[in-house]
């Protein structure tokens, strides 16, 4: 009994949080330094800006425009011809805004360099690891489960890799996990301040990436259904919703006043819907892994034809393309329902693989992703199954978030770089940690019982 009490003290929630914060922060720093080496010190200014590609470069250019007083646009910075940038010199409404404002604030202090944004993003990763442990603690009330879940968060390959690059993953998932933890604490203590904090975090999460909206839906659903006779709890759920909307509303109002268009966070879902659901990807077999990151001429022709029939000259180019993409893609889905169902099934089974077979990961990256998947996915499914045998609101929230994340991938798009699956991995890690703890306790119990039988002469 004394050893049990000592272990409980050693792994109190506060200590767990601090240990895993340091672990997650340290792993990201070490990996970033090993990967970029001398560039961390030497790369700065225009060379730093030009060194990135795709989304990372767009994030930095938007931050540069904000610092230059040009507004929320993609800065028309001179770049090598091989660099592909969307909507250059135009409004950047295809990006949720919070991360770009974060980068602008960081670069205003440190200049365009690794000096500040890399340690801060590593810190976000460490906080995510610690908070994931607290989420597991609130859900399963077990220190070993919390420790294992936090280690899984600290070692997630995508988040470790993203910390040293101008991508929003570490900030987004810090806010994502923090919001879940705040909700679970509110559910336990029922204090309105925790509901308010939860709503603010959900709003910030949504302003970082518009896919934060399912988080609010899951919380309100679980909060209302699990407190049917508790009117005060319903009020708290209303506080969560209203505070989240209040955080997002200023950006939505800004977009409407500026462009006379309703763009709550970012104009990107229609474009993603078109990228993921078109003739080019639909022509492949049900048993072909899903990949939709190449150009589709047929889709581009249909968008061009729709543009000629539906003038949208008053809207920013990103909003125009997003709305036209949504329009022609919904037409395609209505006319090809069986093809869309096949695409959804392909997205489902591809997103459950350790990595995308047609992605651009190198062999060592695929090995690391596979090892992480083997540690988390099978055990996570087993832990989820056992947890749902006796459903509690805490486990129901995590399970519902996993289901909504998978559903959003099935409905819209799956990127082979696995960014959209990180949330699923983190939540499954909590259930995997529970399964490992359950298995360990059973094994320990059997060993103790066996030793007692071997040493007690009274046992026949």
C-alpha positions as CSV (number, residue, x, y, z in Angstrom):
1,X,0.0,0.0,0.0
2,X,2.8,2.4,0.8
3,X,4.4,1.9,-2.6
4,X,1.1,2.6,-4.2
5,X,0.6,5.8,-2.3
6,X,4.2,6.9,-3.3
7,X,3.5,6.3,-6.9
8,X,0.3,8.3,-6.7
9,X,2.3,11.3,-5.2
10,X,5.0,10.9,-7.8
11,X,2.5,11.1,-10.6
12,X,0.1,13.7,-9.4
13,X,-1.6,15.7,-12.2
14,X,0.7,18.7,-11.7
15,X,3.8,16.7,-11.8
16,X,2.6,14.7,-14.8
17,X,1.9,17.9,-16.7
18,X,5.3,19.4,-15.9
19,X,7.2,16.2,-16.9
20,X,5.4,15.8,-20.2
21,X,5.6,19.5,-21.0
22,X,9.4,19.2,-20.6
23,X,9.5,16.0,-22.7
24,X,7.4,17.3,-25.5
25,X,9.3,20.6,-25.6
26,X,12.7,18.9,-25.5
27,X,11.9,16.3,-28.2
28,X,10.8,19.1,-30.6
29,X,13.8,21.2,-29.9
30,X,16.2,18.3,-30.3
31,X,14.6,17.2,-33.6
32,X,14.5,20.7,-35.0
33,X,18.1,21.4,-34.2
34,X,19.2,18.0,-35.6
35,X,17.2,18.7,-38.8
36,X,18.1,22.3,-39.6
37,X,21.5,22.5,-37.8
38,X,23.3,25.7,-38.7
39,X,20.3,27.1,-40.5
40,X,18.7,27.8,-37.1
41,X,21.4,30.4,-36.4
42,X,22.3,31.6,-39.9
43,X,19.0,31.6,-41.9
44,X,17.2,34.9,-41.6
45,X,15.5,37.8,-43.5
46,X,14.6,37.2,-47.2
47,X,16.5,33.9,-47.3
48,X,14.4,32.6,-44.4
49,X,11.2,33.6,-46.3
50,X,12.3,32.0,-49.5
51,X,13.3,28.7,-47.9
52,X,9.8,27.5,-47.3
53,X,7.2,25.9,-49.6
54,X,3.5,25.6,-50.0
55,X,1.4,26.3,-46.8
56,X,4.5,27.3,-44.8
57,X,5.5,29.9,-47.3
58,X,2.0,31.3,-47.6
59,X,1.8,31.6,-43.8
60,X,5.1,33.6,-43.7
61,X,4.1,35.8,-46.6
62,X,0.7,36.7,-45.0
63,X,2.6,37.5,-41.7
64,X,5.0,39.7,-43.7
65,X,2.1,41.6,-45.3
66,X,0.6,42.2,-41.8
67,X,3.9,43.5,-40.6
68,X,4.3,45.8,-43.6
69,X,0.8,47.3,-43.0
70,X,-0.6,45.9,-46.2
71,X,-3.4,44.0,-44.5
72,X,-4.4,40.4,-44.5
73,X,-3.1,39.5,-48.0
74,X,-0.4,37.2,-49.5
75,X,2.6,39.5,-49.8
76,X,3.9,39.9,-53.3
77,X,7.5,39.0,-52.3
78,X,9.9,38.1,-55.1
79,X,10.4,34.4,-55.1
80,X,12.1,31.7,-57.3
81,X,10.0,30.6,-60.2
82,X,9.6,27.1,-58.8
83,X,7.7,28.4,-55.7
84,X,3.9,27.9,-56.0
85,X,1.9,30.6,-54.2
86,X,-1.9,31.0,-54.2
87,X,-3.5,34.4,-54.7
88,X,-0.3,36.3,-54.7
89,X,-0.8,40.0,-53.8
90,X,-4.5,39.3,-53.0
91,X,-6.6,38.9,-49.9
92,X,-5.8,35.7,-47.9
93,X,-9.3,34.6,-47.0
94,X,-8.4,31.0,-47.8
95,X,-6.5,30.9,-44.5
96,X,-7.9,31.0,-41.0
97,X,-6.3,34.1,-39.4
98,X,-5.0,33.4,-35.9
99,X,-1.8,31.6,-36.8
100,X,-0.7,34.3,-39.3
101,X,-1.2,37.0,-36.6
102,X,0.8,34.9,-34.2
103,X,3.6,34.7,-36.7
104,X,3.4,38.4,-37.4
105,X,3.8,39.1,-33.7
106,X,6.7,36.7,-33.4
107,X,8.6,38.1,-36.4
108,X,8.0,41.6,-35.2
109,X,10.2,40.7,-32.2
110,X,12.8,38.4,-33.7
111,X,12.8,39.2,-37.4
112,X,12.3,36.5,-40.0
113,X,14.2,33.7,-38.4
114,X,14.0,30.6,-36.2
115,X,14.9,32.5,-33.1
116,X,11.5,32.9,-31.5
117,X,8.8,31.0,-33.5
118,X,10.6,27.6,-33.2
119,X,11.0,27.6,-29.4
120,X,7.4,28.9,-29.0
121,X,6.0,26.2,-31.3
122,X,8.1,23.6,-29.4
123,X,6.5,25.0,-26.2
124,X,3.0,24.6,-27.7
125,X,3.9,21.0,-28.4
126,X,5.1,20.5,-24.9
127,X,1.9,22.1,-23.5
128,X,-0.1,19.8,-25.8
129,X,1.6,16.7,-24.3
130,X,1.0,17.8,-20.8
131,X,-2.6,18.7,-21.4
132,X,-3.2,15.4,-23.2
133,X,-2.1,13.7,-20.0
134,X,-4.6,15.8,-18.0
135,X,-7.3,14.9,-20.5
136,X,-6.5,11.2,-19.9
137,X,-6.4,11.8,-16.2
138,X,-9.9,13.5,-16.2
139,X,-11.3,10.7,-18.4
140,X,-9.8,7.6,-16.7
141,X,-8.6,8.8,-13.3
142,X,-5.4,6.8,-13.6
143,X,-1.8,8.2,-13.5
144,X,-0.3,5.5,-15.6
145,X,-2.9,6.0,-18.3
146,X,-2.2,9.8,-18.2
147,X,1.5,9.3,-18.4
148,X,1.3,7.0,-21.4
149,X,-1.1,9.3,-23.2
150,X,1.1,12.3,-22.6
151,X,4.2,10.4,-24.0
152,X,2.2,9.6,-27.1
153,X,1.4,13.3,-27.5
154,X,5.0,14.2,-27.0
155,X,6.3,11.8,-29.6
156,X,3.7,12.3,-32.4
157,X,5.8,12.4,-35.6
158,X,3.8,15.0,-37.4
159,X,3.7,17.4,-34.5
160,X,7.4,16.9,-33.7
161,X,8.3,17.6,-37.3
162,X,6.0,20.7,-37.6
163,X,7.4,22.5,-34.6
164,X,10.4,23.8,-36.5
165,X,8.4,24.9,-39.5
166,X,5.9,27.7,-40.0
167,X,2.9,25.4,-39.9
168,X,-0.1,25.8,-37.6
169,X,-0.3,22.2,-36.3
170,X,1.3,22.7,-32.9
171,X,-0.7,25.9,-32.1
172,X,-3.9,24.3,-33.3
173,X,-3.6,21.1,-31.4
174,X,-2.5,22.9,-28.2
175,X,-5.8,24.9,-28.4
176,X,-7.7,21.7,-29.4
177,X,-6.5,19.6,-26.4
178,X,-6.7,22.6,-24.0
179,X,-10.4,23.1,-24.9
180,X,-11.1,19.4,-24.3
181,X,-9.4,19.6,-20.9
182,X,-11.2,22.7,-19.9
183,X,-14.5,21.1,-20.8
184,X,-13.7,18.0,-18.8
185,X,-12.8,20.1,-15.8
186,X,-16.0,22.1,-16.1
187,X,-17.9,18.8,-16.3
188,X,-16.3,17.7,-13.0
189,X,-16.5,21.0,-11.0
190,X,-19.5,22.7,-12.8
191,X,-18.0,26.2,-12.4
192,X,-19.0,28.7,-15.0
193,X,-15.4,30.1,-15.3
194,X,-14.3,26.8,-16.8
195,X,-17.2,26.9,-19.3
196,X,-16.1,30.4,-20.3
197,X,-12.5,29.3,-20.7
198,X,-13.6,26.3,-22.7
199,X,-15.6,28.5,-25.1
200,X,-12.8,31.0,-25.6
201,X,-10.4,28.1,-26.4
202,X,-12.8,26.6,-28.9
203,X,-13.1,30.0,-30.6
204,X,-9.3,30.4,-30.8
205,X,-9.0,26.9,-32.1
206,X,-11.5,27.6,-34.8
207,X,-9.7,30.9,-35.8
208,X,-6.6,28.8,-36.2
209,X,-8.2,26.2,-38.4
210,X,-11.9,26.2,-39.4
211,X,-12.1,22.4,-38.6
212,X,-12.3,23.4,-34.9
213,X,-16.1,23.7,-35.3
214,X,-16.8,19.9,-34.7
215,X,-15.2,20.4,-31.3
216,X,-18.0,22.8,-30.3
217,X,-20.6,20.5,-31.7
218,X,-19.3,17.5,-29.7
219,X,-19.1,19.4,-26.5
220,X,-22.6,20.8,-26.7
221,X,-24.0,17.4,-27.6
222,X,-22.3,15.6,-24.7
223,X,-22.9,18.4,-22.3
224,X,-26.7,18.6,-23.0
225,X,-27.4,14.9,-23.3
226,X,-25.5,13.9,-20.2
227,X,-27.2,16.7,-18.0
228,X,-30.8,16.4,-19.1
229,X,-32.2,17.5,-15.8
230,X,-29.5,20.0,-14.9
231,X,-30.6,23.4,-16.1
232,X,-27.4,25.1,-14.8
233,X,-25.4,22.7,-16.9
234,X,-27.4,23.7,-19.9
235,X,-26.7,27.4,-19.2
236,X,-23.0,26.5,-19.0
237,X,-23.2,24.8,-22.4
238,X,-24.8,28.0,-23.7
239,X,-21.9,30.0,-22.2
240,X,-19.4,27.7,-24.1
241,X,-21.3,28.2,-27.3
242,X,-21.7,32.0,-27.0
243,X,-18.2,32.6,-25.8
244,X,-16.8,30.6,-28.8
245,X,-19.0,32.6,-31.2
246,X,-18.0,35.8,-29.5
247,X,-14.3,35.1,-30.2
248,X,-14.9,34.2,-33.9
249,X,-17.5,37.0,-34.6
250,X,-15.2,40.0,-34.9
251,X,-13.4,38.3,-37.8
252,X,-16.7,37.3,-39.4
253,X,-18.0,40.8,-39.1
254,X,-14.8,42.2,-40.5
255,X,-15.1,40.0,-43.6
256,X,-18.7,40.9,-44.1
257,X,-18.1,44.7,-43.8
258,X,-15.1,44.6,-46.0
259,X,-16.3,42.3,-48.8
260,X,-20.1,42.1,-48.3
261,X,-19.7,38.3,-48.1
262,X,-20.3,35.8,-45.3
263,X,-17.0,34.2,-44.6
264,X,-17.1,33.0,-40.9
265,X,-13.5,32.0,-40.7
266,X,-11.9,31.1,-44.1
267,X,-13.1,30.3,-47.6
268,X,-11.5,26.9,-48.1
269,X,-14.0,24.1,-47.5
270,X,-15.5,24.4,-51.0
271,X,-12.0,24.3,-52.6
272,X,-11.1,21.2,-50.5
273,X,-14.4,19.6,-51.5
274,X,-13.6,20.1,-55.1
275,X,-10.0,18.8,-54.7
276,X,-11.3,15.7,-53.1
277,X,-14.3,14.9,-55.2
278,X,-14.0,15.0,-58.9
279,X,-13.8,12.9,-62.1
280,X,-10.0,12.4,-61.7
281,X,-10.0,10.8,-58.3
282,X,-13.4,9.1,-58.9
283,X,-12.1,7.1,-61.9
284,X,-9.8,4.9,-59.7
285,X,-10.8,1.6,-58.1
286,X,-12.3,1.2,-54.7
287,X,-9.1,-0.7,-53.8
288,X,-6.8,2.1,-54.8
289,X,-5.5,4.2,-51.9
290,X,-7.0,7.7,-52.0
291,X,-4.8,10.5,-53.3
292,X,-6.2,13.8,-54.6
293,X,-3.3,16.2,-54.6
294,X,-2.7,16.4,-58.3
295,X,-4.4,18.8,-60.8
296,X,-7.7,17.8,-62.4
297,X,-8.3,19.4,-65.8
298,X,-11.9,18.4,-65.9
299,X,-12.6,20.1,-62.6
300,X,-10.8,23.3,-63.7
301,X,-12.8,23.4,-66.9
302,X,-16.1,23.0,-65.0
303,X,-15.1,25.8,-62.6
304,X,-14.1,28.1,-65.6
305,X,-17.5,27.4,-67.2
306,X,-19.3,28.2,-64.0
307,X,-17.4,31.4,-63.6
308,X,-18.6,32.6,-67.0
309,X,-22.2,32.0,-66.0
310,X,-21.9,33.3,-62.4
311,X,-20.0,36.6,-62.3
312,X,-18.5,37.2,-58.8
313,X,-16.2,40.0,-59.6
314,X,-16.9,41.9,-56.4
315,X,-15.6,39.1,-54.2
316,X,-11.9,38.3,-53.4
317,X,-10.4,35.7,-55.7
318,X,-10.1,33.1,-52.9
319,X,-13.8,33.5,-52.1
320,X,-14.8,33.3,-55.8
321,X,-12.8,30.1,-56.3
322,X,-14.1,28.5,-53.1
323,X,-17.8,29.2,-54.0
324,X,-17.4,28.1,-57.6
325,X,-15.6,24.9,-56.4
326,X,-18.4,24.1,-54.0
327,X,-21.1,24.8,-56.6
328,X,-19.6,22.5,-59.3
329,X,-18.6,19.8,-56.8
330,X,-22.1,19.6,-55.3
331,X,-23.4,19.2,-58.8
332,X,-20.9,16.4,-59.4
333,X,-21.9,14.6,-56.2
334,X,-25.6,14.8,-56.9
335,X,-25.0,13.4,-60.4
336,X,-22.5,10.7,-59.3
337,X,-23.7,9.6,-55.9
338,X,-22.2,6.1,-56.2
339,X,-18.8,7.5,-57.2
340,X,-19.0,9.9,-54.1
341,X,-19.8,7.0,-51.8
342,X,-16.8,5.1,-53.3
343,X,-14.6,8.1,-52.7
344,X,-15.8,8.3,-49.1
345,X,-15.0,4.6,-48.5
346,X,-11.5,5.1,-50.1
347,X,-10.8,8.1,-47.8
348,X,-11.9,6.0,-44.8
349,X,-9.7,3.1,-45.3
350,X,-6.7,5.2,-46.5
351,X,-6.9,7.4,-43.5
352,X,-6.7,4.4,-41.2
353,X,-3.4,3.3,-42.7
354,X,-0.1,4.1,-40.9
355,X,0.8,6.4,-43.9
356,X,-0.5,7.2,-47.3
357,X,1.0,4.7,-49.8
358,X,1.0,7.5,-52.4
359,X,2.2,10.3,-50.2
360,X,5.7,11.8,-50.4
361,X,7.0,10.5,-47.1
362,X,10.6,9.0,-47.3
363,X,11.3,5.5,-46.2
364,X,12.6,6.4,-42.7
365,X,9.5,8.6,-42.2
366,X,7.2,5.7,-43.2
367,X,9.0,3.5,-40.7
368,X,8.5,6.0,-37.9
369,X,4.9,6.6,-38.8
370,X,4.3,2.8,-38.9
371,X,5.9,2.3,-35.5
372,X,3.8,5.1,-34.0
373,X,0.6,3.6,-35.6
374,X,1.4,0.1,-34.3
375,X,1.8,1.6,-30.8
376,X,-1.4,3.7,-30.8
377,X,-4.0,2.5,-33.3
378,X,-4.7,-1.2,-32.4
379,X,-4.6,-0.6,-28.7
380,X,-6.6,2.6,-29.1
381,X,-9.4,0.7,-30.9
382,X,-9.3,-2.0,-28.1
383,X,-9.4,0.7,-25.4
384,X,-12.2,2.5,-27.1
385,X,-14.2,-0.7,-27.3
386,X,-13.8,-1.5,-23.6
387,X,-14.6,2.1,-22.6
388,X,-17.8,2.2,-24.5
389,X,-19.1,-0.9,-22.8
390,X,-19.9,1.4,-19.9
391,X,-20.3,4.8,-21.5
392,X,-19.3,7.8,-19.4
393,X,-19.7,11.4,-20.6
394,X,-15.9,11.8,-20.7
395,X,-15.2,8.8,-22.9
396,X,-18.3,9.7,-25.0
397,X,-16.8,13.1,-25.8
398,X,-13.5,11.6,-26.9
399,X,-15.2,8.9,-28.9
400,X,-17.6,11.4,-30.6
401,X,-14.7,13.7,-31.5
402,X,-12.9,10.7,-33.1
403,X,-16.1,9.8,-35.0
404,X,-16.6,13.4,-36.2
405,X,-13.0,13.7,-37.3
406,X,-13.2,10.5,-39.3
407,X,-16.6,11.7,-40.8
408,X,-15.1,15.0,-41.9
409,X,-12.3,13.2,-43.7
410,X,-14.8,10.9,-45.4
411,X,-17.1,13.7,-46.5
412,X,-14.5,16.2,-47.7
413,X,-10.9,15.4,-48.2
414,X,-7.9,13.5,-46.9
415,X,-4.4,14.9,-47.3
416,X,-1.6,12.3,-47.6
417,X,0.6,14.4,-45.2
418,X,-1.7,13.1,-42.4
419,X,-2.4,16.6,-41.0
420,X,-6.1,15.9,-40.7
421,X,-5.5,12.7,-38.7
422,X,-3.4,14.1,-35.9
423,X,-6.5,14.8,-33.8
424,X,-7.7,11.2,-34.2
425,X,-4.2,9.9,-33.2
426,X,-4.1,12.1,-30.0
427,X,-7.6,11.0,-28.8
428,X,-7.0,7.3,-29.7
429,X,-3.7,7.6,-27.7
430,X,-5.8,8.2,-24.6
431,X,-7.8,5.0,-25.2
432,X,-4.6,3.1,-26.1
433,X,-3.0,4.2,-22.8
434,X,-6.1,3.0,-21.0
435,X,-5.8,-0.4,-22.8
436,X,-2.1,-0.8,-21.9
437,X,-2.8,0.1,-18.3
438,X,-5.7,-2.4,-18.1
439,X,-3.5,-5.1,-19.6
440,X,-0.6,-4.3,-17.3
441,X,-2.7,-4.4,-14.2
442,X,-4.2,-7.8,-15.2
443,X,-0.8,-9.2,-15.9
444,X,0.5,-7.9,-12.6
445,X,-2.5,-9.4,-10.8
446,X,-2.0,-12.8,-12.4
447,X,1.7,-12.7,-11.5
448,X,0.9,-11.8,-7.9
449,X,-1.7,-14.6,-7.7
450,X,0.8,-17.1,-9.2
451,X,3.5,-16.2,-6.7
452,X,1.1,-16.5,-3.8
453,X,0.1,-20.0,-5.0
454,X,3.8,-21.0,-5.4
455,X,4.8,-19.8,-2.0
456,X,1.7,-20.6,0.2
457,X,1.8,-24.2,1.3
458,X,-1.8,-24.1,2.3
459,X,-2.8,-23.5,-1.3
460,X,-3.5,-26.8,-3.0
